[in-house]
Amino acid sequence: MAEALSRGGHEGSVACGDMSLSPIGEAFAVRVQGITKTFGGQRPALRDIRLDVRAGERVALLGASGSGKSTLLRCLCALESADAGSGRIELFGRTLQEGGRVASDVRSLRRGVGIIFQQFNLVGRLPVMSNVLTGLAAEAPLWRSLTGRFALEDRARALDALESIGLGPQAFQRASTLSGGQQQRAAIARVLVQGARLLLADEPVASLDPESTRRVMDLLESLNQRFGMTLVISLHHVGLARRYCDRVIALRDGGLVFDGPTSALTPAFLQGLYGTAAEELIADEPDAAEAPSRALAGLPQPQAA
């Protein structure tokens, strides 16, 4: 699947050669200072969240349903604005939103942020290639984005990205013909073409079978290890957080209740944090004995957290 991505040869260098994926001097990819978010006068979905994510980190967002994970990710890319007068969010040293007001240059900031969701967000009737090319919409002239007439260079870049994640043969198929795992990998190819330096992933494997889950998570890990892409991944299973991330940020009822190494996520610790809700995070956990296949990605073993 990710052989091309892992090699230092043509496919990897061409697919990502024009992309500013690696950190460029800023120590922090994300800084959140006192963010609160309330919907319709209800109890806050987020309560005074304060956290920093260093460039190049792999961070898992963990929490039961309704804990605030998705809302936090949407605030980190300004799909949601925080409450008026509430805190500040910075991406790579630039203000994304402050006091509930989104920065005027938000479109420029979003160019460096890739977002993938559980639902894949592909247009099923369009070819996979066309879906991947939408990653260039922010930088392409408006008429090209509207008509889909991207330059040959852009198409080559998208094809290289698809080949690097093992979807080259499916480039001209309708997206609806792909399996769930393949559709999520196509969404990741879109992020590669975009040139994102920060990837926000909201439950990216929640609807996938175990094998597709492993492939997608291996691919995300390879983006971090090879290109230094910062990952913030919302996960519903503790086993995946321990296996693929060095750090976990745990949310409960909109508040940050733990920020530390994933090695601390023992059943007893989770029971203390979440009580009976901890069963939701541990139940149906992927078999820990099934080690992820690094041979596919050709990557070095990750260091322990």
N, C-alpha and C positions, 0 to 999 in steps of 0.2 A: 504493500500500500504506500508506504512513505519512503521507499528506497530512493527515489529521485530527490526527495526533499533532504535526505540525509547526506547525499553525496556533495562534494564540493565542486562538481563538474558543471556541465552546461545547464542542466535543468534547474538546479537550485540557484545558480548565480544569475541566470537570465530571468527566472520568475521573480526573483526578489532583488535584482540588481539595482532597480530604480527606487526601492522602497526604503524609507527611513525607519527601519524597525528597531534598531539598537538605540539605547539611551544616548543623548548627545550632551551630557554634562550635568543635567539636573539630577539631584540625588533622589528626589521623590517623583514618582509618576502621578500619585494621587495624594492630595491633602484635604481632609474634611475637618472643618472646625465648627462644631456646634450646630449641626443641621437638624431641624425638626420639620416633619411633614405631616399635615393633617388633612383628611378628606372629609368635606361636608360636615364639619362640626363634630365628627366622631372622635374617639380617642386617637391620639397620634399614631400614625403608622411608623414613624421614626421619632425617637426622643433624644435630642441633644447628642447626636452621633459625632464622635471625634476619633479620627484614625489617620494614619499615614501609611502609604504603600510605597516602598522603595522601587526604583526602576529595576526591572528584571526579576522581581519576586513572582512566586506562584502562590496565590492566596485563595483559600476556599472560604466562601460564605456559607455558614451552616445555620440551620434553624428549622423548626417545625413549620408547617403551613401557617401563614399569617404572621410570621415573625418579623417581616419587613425586608427580606432579602431582595425581592424583585423591585420594591420601591426604592431601595438604596441604589441598585444598579441603574435604574431609570434616572435618578437624580445625578448620578455620576456622568451621564451623557446628556443631561439637560432635556431628556424626554419628559421629565417632571421638574418643576421648580419647587424649591423649599418654601416653607411658610414665610410670609413677609417679615423682614427683620431678623430672619434666622440665618446666622452663620455664613460660611463661605466654603466653596469648593474650588480647588486649583488642580489643573492637570499640567504636569511638566512645567511648573512654575508660572503658569498663566491662569488668570481667573476665569472660571467657567460660569459661576453664578455667585452672587453675594446678596444677602438680605432678601432672598426670594426673587431677585431679578437676574435673568440670564444675560450674559455678556453679549454685546453687540456683534462681536466677531465669533459667535458660537459656531457658525458654519466652518470657519477656518479651523477651529479647535477640534471639531468632530472628524476632520480628515485623518487625524491621528488615532482615532478611537474606533475599533471594530466591535460590533455587537452581534452576537448570535443568540437565538432564542430556541426554546424547546420546539416551537412550531415550524422551524426552518425558514419561513418567510421567502419561499421561492414561488415564482409564477409558473404553475404547472404546465401551461400550454406553450410556454416558451422553451427554446433549447437551453441546456445547461450553460452553454457558453454565454448566451444573452443574459442569464441571471448573474453570472460571475462578473460580466462587464458593468453591471450596475454599481459595482464597487468604485468605478471611476467617475460616477456621475457628478461628484462634487468638484472635480478638477476639469472635466471635459466641457467644451462649449455647450450652451443650453440646447442649441439646435441638434447637436449630436445625441445628447441624452434623450431628447424627445423623439427623435426619429430612429434611434438605435444604430445610426451610421457611424460607428467608431472607426478610428484609423487602423490601418493594417498593423501598426506597431502595438496598438492597444490590444488587438485580437491575439497577436502573438504572445503578449504578456499574459493574457487570460488563459490561453492554451497551455503555456508553460506552467502556470499555477495549477491547472487541473492535472497535468501530467505528473507534477511533483507530489500530488496526493493520491495518485493512482486512478484518476478519473479521465485520463486522456481519451480512451476509447468511447466514453459516453458524452463527449463534449457537445455533440450535435443531436443528441436525443432530447426529447421533451423531458423536462424536469419531473413530470408526473410519473414517468416510467422507472425512476430510480427507487431503490429501497430507502427506508428511513435513515439508515446509517450513511448511505451514499448522498442523500440530500443534505445531511448535516455536514458532511465533508465538502460538498459543493458550497455551502454557506461559509465554510472556513476558507475555501479558495477565494471567495469574494473578499474576505478580509485581507488575504495575502495581496491581491491585486490592488486593493485600496492603499496598501502601505501602512497599515496601522502599527503603532508602537505600543498601544494598550488594547487588550482584548477583554471585553466584559461579556461573560457567558452566563445566561440565565437558564439553569436547569438544562444544559445542552444534551444530556443523555437520558433524561427522565423517561422518554417514550421508546427507548431503543432496547433491543435484546442484548444479552451479556457480551456476545462477540462484537457486535457493532459498538457497544459501549467502550470496550477495550480499544478498538481501533480509533475511535474518535478521541478518547482520552490520551492515547499514545501520540496521536497527531498534535494535539494541543501541547503536550509536554515537549515534543520536538521543536515546535515554534519557539518555545521559551529557551530551550537549551542551545539551539543552533543560532537563532537570530536575536536572542535577548528580549523577546517580546514579553511585556508584563502581563500576567494573567490574573484576573479576578473572576472566580468561577463559583456560581451558586450551585451547591450540591445538596442532595437530599439523603445521601448515604455516607456514613462515617468512613466506611472502608475505602471509598474512592478518594475522600479527602486525605486520608492517611497515606494512600498509595501514591498520589500524584501531586500533592501540595506540601510545602514546607511549613506553612503557617495557616492557622484557621482564625477567622473572626466569627464568633457565635453571637447570634441575635435571638432575643426572646421578647415578645410583646413590644417590638419596636426599639428596644434598648440593646446596647452592646454589653454582653455579659461575660465575654471571654475573648482575649486576643493573645495568642501564644502558639507554641509549636503543636503540630498535629499529633505528635507522639503523646500528648497529654490526654488524648481522646479515648480514655478507657471507659468501659461500660459503667463503672462506679462513678466516674467523674461526670459523665453525661446524665446519669440518674440524678446527681446532685444539682446539675444545671436546669434540667427540664422536667424532672419528676417522671410521671407516667408518659409524658409526651416523648421521652427519650426512645420509647419503643418504636416510634415512627421513623427515627433516624437509623436505627439498628436493624429493623425488620427488613427481610428480603435483601439483605446486604449481599453484594457479589461475593462469590467464594474467594476467600483470602488465599486459599491454596493455589488458585489459578493465577500464576504470576503473569504479568503482561509480557507480550512477546517483543523483546527489544531487537530480536534478529530482523524483524520486518523493517524497523526504522533504522537499524544499523547505528544506534546511538550508544554512548557510554552509559553505564548504569548511573542513575541519579544518586547523589550523596544523601545519606540519611539526614532527616531534619534535625 
